[in-house]
Amino acid sequence: SEGAPRFSYDGKKMLYRRTPKGTKISHDQWGFQGELMIANADGTNATAFGKDGEFSWASWSSDGKQIACLTRKGVQIVDLTTKKIVKELPRKGMYQQFFWSPDGKWFCGVTNNLGEKWTVARMDAATGEINPVNTFQNCTPDWCADSRRVIFSHRPKGQEGKGWTQLWLADGDGKNRKLVYGEDGRHVYGG
């Protein structure tokens, strides 16, 4: 009944979601499910950080002192010591799978606000401005260690039937897109 672990960038802590026993973890909504837990990287000293549904889609800041949360109201930067919101940004259509870059300058996530459903987008953490990374049928984005490239799942147009989801890589500005891995008969998520 636990899932979605994210290690802090220094490798010392992790956060994850804990749901009541028997809860089915949703592929699309897991960031809203259960309570946020914070533990040492080896799983010791696990502590509930909030109530069920609070601190949704939490991801670490570069220094591990804050988390970014994507809520239905917007993007909230939360101080881990005080649990107070220190900054808020409009969510600009971002609605799931939201992550802070290792350098702290960007967020990536999934939006329906850039002309196509299921668009992976990059958001400037200072200004809140967004740009598409890849449009049409994308999900599960995450940052490469260089904070420049985003890895994501993509279902290209023109495949037979509904097609298969492949793993792709692109620069945060949407340039230099390339296939990383794809296999007919398999959906590849979560790079």
N, C-alpha and C positions, 0 to 999 in steps of 0.2 A: 504493500500500500504506500510505497514511496517511489518517487521518480523525478526526472528532470534535474539531475545534479549539474551544478556549475561550479568549477573550482575558481577561487580567487586568482588573480594574475600572479601573485607571489607564490601560489601553490600551497599556502598554509591553511586555508579554510575552504569550505564548500557550502553552498546553499542548495536546497532541494524542496520539493513539495511533498507533504505527508497528507494522505487522504484516509478517511475512515476505512476500516477493513472491509473488503468486498467491493469498494468503489471501482468502477471501470474508468481507467484513465483515458481521457479523450485525446485523440491525435491532434485536434485543432484547438481545444480549450484547456489543456493541462495547466497553463499558466494562471488560470483563474481558479483552479481546483485546489482544495485543501488548504493547509496552513504552510506558511514559509518556515523552513527549518534552517538553522545555521549551525554548523559543526566544524570541528577540526577536520583536516583533509583525510585523516584515517577513520573518521566517523565518530570519534569520541566527543564528549561534551555537547551532544546534540540538544539544541534549545529551540523551542517554538518562538518565532519572532513576532508572530501576529496571529490573529484569529482566522478561521476559515474564510478564504476569498480575499483577505487583505494582502497588500504588497504583491499584487499580481504581476506576472511576467518579470520578476525581479532579476537583475543582473548586476554584477560587480562594477564598481568604479576601478580605475587603474590602480589607485592606492589602497583599495579595500576598505575605505572608511565610509563609503556611501553605497547605496544601491539605486538604480534607476528602475522605476516601476511604470508599466503601461496600464493605466486604468481607463475606465469608460469616460472619465472626465478629462484625462490628458496624461502627459508624461510628468511624473513626479520624481524628483531627486530627494532621497531620504537619508538623513544622517543616521548611521548605525548606533551611535552612542545615545542620542536623545530620541530617536524615532520621529523626529520632526521633519517636515517637508521644507527643504532649503531652496528649492527652485521648482517652478512649474512651467511647462510648455504645452501649447495645443498639440493634440495627437495627430492632426493633419491626415486623418483617415487611417492611421496605423491601428491595427486591431489585434494582432497576435505575433508571437514568436519575435520578441523585441529584445535586442542585445546591445550592450555598450562596447565600444571598441577598446582594445588594450591601451591605446594612447589617450583615451578619455575625450576625444574630439568628436566622435560620431556615434550614432545609433543605427542599427539596421532592423528592419521588420517587414511585415506584410501589410499592404494597404490596398484598398479598392478605390482610392482617391486620385489616381493618376491616369484615368482613361481606360484602364483594363482591370478586370478582376484578378485577384491573386498576383499583384505586382510586388516584387521585392524592391524596397526603397532604402535609401540612406538619408538620415536626418542629421543636420548640424546640431551638436549638443549645445552650442552657445546661442544660436539664432532660431533654431527650430525649422529652418528651411529644409525642404526635402527635394530629392531628385530620384527618378527611377534608376535602379540598377539593371533590372530585366523585367519586361512586361509580359503578361499573359501566362497564366498557369505556373506560378512559382510558389515556393514555400521553404520552410526550415532554413532561413539564412543564418549565417554566423560569420564572424570575422576571422581572417587569417592573422597570424601573430604580428604581421607588419602594419596592421590597421589601415591598409590601403586596399586590400582585396576582400571580396565577400564570396563565400562558397554557399551554394543554394541548390535546391532541387527545382527542376524545370521540366515541363512536359511540352516539347516543341510541337508546333502546329504541323499538320500534314502527315502525321503518323497514321497507320491503319487503325481503324476503330477509335477508341478513346486514347490509344497510345500508352506509352510507358514513361514514367518519370525518371529523369537522368540527373546526375550530379554535374553541376556547372560551376565555373569560377569567372568572376569579372572584377574589374576595378570598381571602386565605390562610385565613380562618376558614370558607370555603365559601359565604359569602353573595354576593349580587349577581352570580350567574352569567349570562353572556350569550354568544350566538353572535357570533363575529368573522367567520368565513368558512366556507361550505360549498358544495359543488357536487355534484349527483348525478353518479355515475359516477367520482368522484375520492375518493381517500383523502388527507386533508391532515394531515401530521405536522410536528412540529418548528417551533413558532411562534417 
